[in-house]
Amino acid sequence: MLKEVRFHAFHGVMPQERKVGADFLLSLRLGYDISKAMQTDDVADTLNYAEVYQLAKQEMEQPSALLEHVAGRIAQTLMQHFPAVKSIDLTLTKQNPPMGADCQGAGVELHLINDKTDR
């Protein structure tokens, strides 16, 4: 699990959002079989979250109008690079969104099942 990883990125519909950027929080929970790693204590037998972070960071660096698009790209990239992932729970929140509301953020949540994973 990666919990509330902070990014400054340039996503948004408004031109100002694409110019100055905003702060975002990304949380990921990836479902995969950890039974071998529990026995071996070897990172090669599990999902390396440093790699997960780097892939998510690369997607966050590509500006998009919609958070749905960014979240979808992150999930697709993770499933392509880690075919053993069975599910992804992803939350992407824009902090202080420019919509005139007093709130902590606005965003999207995804729950995706990888139907191509061997079961």
Phi and psi restraints in degrees (value plus and minus 20) as a CYANA .aco file:
   2 LEU   PHI    -130.4   -90.4
   2 LEU   PSI     107.7   147.7
   3 LYS   PHI    -138.3   -98.3
   3 LYS   PSI     100.0   140.0
   4 GLU   PHI      30.3    70.3
   4 GLU   PSI      34.7    74.7
   5 VAL   PHI     -93.4   -53.4
   5 VAL   PSI     109.1   149.1
   6 ARG   PHI    -113.4   -73.4
   6 ARG   PSI     112.0   152.0
   7 PHE   PHI    -150.8  -110.8
   7 PHE   PSI     128.0   168.0
   8 HIS   PHI    -126.1   -86.1
   8 HIS   PSI     100.6   140.6
   9 ALA   PHI    -163.0  -123.0
   9 ALA   PSI     155.3   195.3
  10 PHE   PHI    -140.1  -100.1
  10 PHE   PSI      32.5    72.5
  11 HIS   PHI    -119.9   -79.9
  11 HIS   PSI     122.2   162.2
  12 GLY   PHI     134.6   174.6
  12 GLY   PSI     139.5   179.5
  13 VAL   PHI    -101.1   -61.1
  13 VAL   PSI     -56.3   -16.3
  14 MET   PHI     -97.5   -57.5
  14 MET   PSI     120.1   160.1
  15 PRO   PHI     -76.0   -36.0
  15 PRO   PSI     -56.3   -16.3
  16 GLN   PHI     -82.4   -42.4
  16 GLN   PSI     -57.4   -17.4
  17 GLU   PHI     -84.4   -44.4
  17 GLU   PSI     -56.1   -16.1
  18 ARG   PHI     -96.0   -56.0
  18 ARG   PSI     -39.2     0.8
  19 LYS   PHI    -111.0   -71.0
  19 LYS   PSI     -69.8   -29.8
  20 VAL   PHI    -117.6   -77.6
  20 VAL   PSI     -40.2    -0.2
  21 GLY   PHI      59.6    99.6
  21 GLY   PSI    -198.4  -158.4
  22 ALA   PHI    -174.2  -134.2
  22 ALA   PSI     149.2   189.2
  23 ASP   PHI    -114.7   -74.7
  23 ASP   PSI     118.6   158.6
  24 PHE   PHI    -149.3  -109.3
  24 PHE   PSI     130.5   170.5
  25 LEU   PHI    -138.2   -98.2
  25 LEU   PSI     111.6   151.6
  26 LEU   PHI    -141.1  -101.1
  26 LEU   PSI     107.0   147.0
  27 SER   PHI    -141.5  -101.5
  27 SER   PSI     117.3   157.3
  28 LEU   PHI    -151.7  -111.7
  28 LEU   PSI     116.0   156.0
  29 ARG   PHI    -147.8  -107.8
  29 ARG   PSI      98.8   138.8
  30 LEU   PHI    -130.0   -90.0
  30 LEU   PSI     107.0   147.0
  31 GLY   PHI    -109.8   -69.8
  31 GLY   PSI     102.2   142.2
  32 TYR   PHI    -178.7  -138.7
  32 TYR   PSI     142.6   182.6
  33 ASP   PHI     -98.4   -58.4
  33 ASP   PSI      95.1   135.1
  34 ILE   PHI    -123.5   -83.5
  34 ILE   PSI     -13.5    26.5
  35 SER   PHI     -80.0   -40.0
  35 SER   PSI     -59.2   -19.2
  36 LYS   PHI     -87.0   -47.0
  36 LYS   PSI     -63.7   -23.7
  37 ALA   PHI     -83.2   -43.2
  37 ALA   PSI     -51.3   -11.3
  38 MET   PHI     -84.1   -44.1
  38 MET   PSI     -49.0    -9.0
  39 GLN   PHI    -108.3   -68.3
  39 GLN   PSI     -59.6   -19.6
  40 THR   PHI    -113.4   -73.4
  40 THR   PSI     -43.7    -3.7
  41 ASP   PHI      39.1    79.1
  41 ASP   PSI      15.5    55.5
  42 ASP   PHI    -140.1  -100.1
  42 ASP   PSI     105.4   145.4
  43 VAL   PHI     -81.9   -41.9
  43 VAL   PSI     -43.3    -3.3
  44 ALA   PHI     -86.2   -46.2
  44 ALA   PSI     -37.5     2.5
  45 ASP   PHI    -119.0   -79.0
  45 ASP   PSI      -5.5    34.5
  46 THR   PHI    -164.0  -124.0
  46 THR   PSI    -192.7  -152.7
  47 LEU   PHI    -111.1   -71.1
  47 LEU   PSI     106.4   146.4
  48 ASN   PHI    -105.7   -65.7
  48 ASN   PSI      90.9   130.9
  49 TYR   PHI     -90.8   -50.8
  49 TYR   PSI     -39.7     0.3
  50 ALA   PHI     -84.8   -44.8
  50 ALA   PSI     -59.3   -19.3
  51 GLU   PHI     -88.4   -48.4
  51 GLU   PSI     -60.9   -20.9
  52 VAL   PHI     -78.0   -38.0
  52 VAL   PSI     -67.0   -27.0
  53 TYR   PHI     -78.7   -38.7
  53 TYR   PSI     -67.1   -27.1
  54 GLN   PHI     -81.2   -41.2
  54 GLN   PSI     -60.4   -20.4
  55 LEU   PHI     -86.2   -46.2
  55 LEU   PSI     -62.9   -22.9
  56 ALA   PHI     -83.9   -43.9
  56 ALA   PSI     -61.2   -21.2
  57 LYS   PHI     -80.6   -40.6
  57 LYS   PSI     -63.4   -23.4
  58 GLN   PHI     -79.6   -39.6
  58 GLN   PSI     -61.0   -21.0
  59 GLU   PHI     -91.0   -51.0
  59 GLU   PSI     -56.9   -16.9
  60 MET   PHI     -86.0   -46.0
  60 MET   PSI     -46.1    -6.1
  61 GLU   PHI     -96.8   -56.8
  61 GLU   PSI     -30.3     9.7
  62 GLN   PHI    -117.5   -77.5
  62 GLN   PSI      90.4   130.4
  63 PRO   PHI     -80.2   -40.2
  63 PRO   PSI     122.0   162.0
  64 SER   PHI    -160.6  -120.6
  64 SER   PSI     135.5   175.5
  65 ALA   PHI     -93.6   -53.6
  65 ALA   PSI     -61.4   -21.4
  66 LEU   PHI    -131.5   -91.5
  66 LEU   PSI     118.8   158.8
  67 LEU   PHI     -85.5   -45.5
  67 LEU   PSI     -50.0   -10.0
  68 GLU   PHI     -78.8   -38.8
  68 GLU   PSI     -59.0   -19.0
  69 HIS   PHI     -88.3   -48.3
  69 HIS   PSI     -64.4   -24.4
  70 VAL   PHI     -81.7   -41.7
  70 VAL   PSI     -67.7   -27.7
  71 ALA   PHI     -81.0   -41.0
  71 ALA   PSI     -62.5   -22.5
  72 GLY   PHI     -83.1   -43.1
  72 GLY   PSI     -60.9   -20.9
  73 ARG   PHI     -84.2   -44.2
  73 ARG   PSI     -63.3   -23.3
  74 ILE   PHI     -80.2   -40.2
  74 ILE   PSI     -68.9   -28.9
  75 ALA   PHI     -81.4   -41.4
  75 ALA   PSI     -64.7   -24.7
  76 GLN   PHI     -82.4   -42.4
  76 GLN   PSI     -63.8   -23.8
  77 THR   PHI     -81.7   -41.7
  77 THR   PSI     -63.6   -23.6
  78 LEU   PHI     -84.9   -44.9
  78 LEU   PSI     -61.9   -21.9
  79 MET   PHI     -87.0   -47.0
  79 MET   PSI     -53.1   -13.1
  80 GLN   PHI     -89.6   -49.6
  80 GLN   PSI     -61.8   -21.8
  81 HIS   PHI    -100.8   -60.8
  81 HIS   PSI     -44.5    -4.5
  82 PHE   PHI    -148.0  -108.0
  82 PHE   PSI      58.7    98.7
  83 PRO   PHI     -83.3   -43.3
  83 PRO   PSI     -36.4     3.6
  84 ALA   PHI     -98.4   -58.4
  84 ALA   PSI     -30.0    10.0
  85 VAL   PHI     -87.4   -47.4
  85 VAL   PSI     105.4   145.4
  86 LYS   PHI    -113.7   -73.7
  86 LYS   PSI     -46.6    -6.6
  87 SER   PHI    -175.5  -135.5
  87 SER   PSI     137.1   177.1
  88 ILE   PHI    -155.6  -115.6
  88 ILE   PSI     107.3   147.3
  89 ASP   PHI    -130.9   -90.9
  89 ASP   PSI     101.0   141.0
  90 LEU   PHI    -150.6  -110.6
  90 LEU   PSI     112.4   152.4
  91 THR   PHI    -145.0  -105.0
  91 THR   PSI     106.2   146.2
  92 LEU   PHI    -145.2  -105.2
  92 LEU   PSI      98.9   138.9
  93 THR   PHI    -142.6  -102.6
  93 THR   PSI     109.4   149.4
  94 LYS   PHI    -109.7   -69.7
  94 LYS   PSI     101.0   141.0
  95 GLN   PHI     -99.8   -59.8
  95 GLN   PSI     123.9   163.9
  96 ASN   PHI      29.7    69.7
  96 ASN   PSI      37.0    77.0
  97 PRO   PHI     -86.2   -46.2
  97 PRO   PSI     126.0   166.0
  98 PRO   PHI    -101.3   -61.3
  98 PRO   PSI      50.3    90.3
  99 MET   PHI    -151.5  -111.5
  99 MET   PSI      -9.7    30.3
 100 GLY   PHI      59.1    99.1
 100 GLY   PSI      -9.4    30.6
 101 ALA   PHI    -123.9   -83.9
 101 ALA   PSI     128.9   168.9
 102 ASP   PHI    -110.9   -70.9
 102 ASP   PSI      74.3   114.3
 103 CYS   PHI    -168.0  -128.0
 103 CYS   PSI     144.2   184.2
 104 GLN   PHI     -97.7   -57.7
 104 GLN   PSI     -43.4    -3.4
 105 GLY   PHI     148.5   188.5
 105 GLY   PSI     151.2   191.2
 106 ALA   PHI    -156.5  -116.5
 106 ALA   PSI     126.0   166.0
 107 GLY   PHI    -194.3  -154.3
 107 GLY   PSI    -179.4  -139.4
 108 VAL   PHI    -151.4  -111.4
 108 VAL   PSI     133.0   173.0
 109 GLU   PHI    -147.3  -107.3
 109 GLU   PSI     114.4   154.4
 110 LEU   PHI    -141.6  -101.6
 110 LEU   PSI     123.4   163.4
 111 HIS   PHI    -149.5  -109.5
 111 HIS   PSI      91.7   131.7
 112 LEU   PHI    -140.7  -100.7
 112 LEU   PSI     121.9   161.9
 113 ILE   PHI    -129.9   -89.9
 113 ILE   PSI     111.2   151.2
 114 ASN   PHI    -107.7   -67.7
 114 ASN   PSI      81.0   121.0
 115 ASP   PHI     -99.4   -59.4
 115 ASP   PSI     -18.6    21.4
 116 LYS   PHI    -119.8   -79.8
 116 LYS   PSI     -21.5    18.5
 117 THR   PHI     -96.0   -56.0
 117 THR   PSI     117.4   157.4
 118 ASP   PHI     -85.6   -45.6
 118 ASP   PSI     115.2   155.2
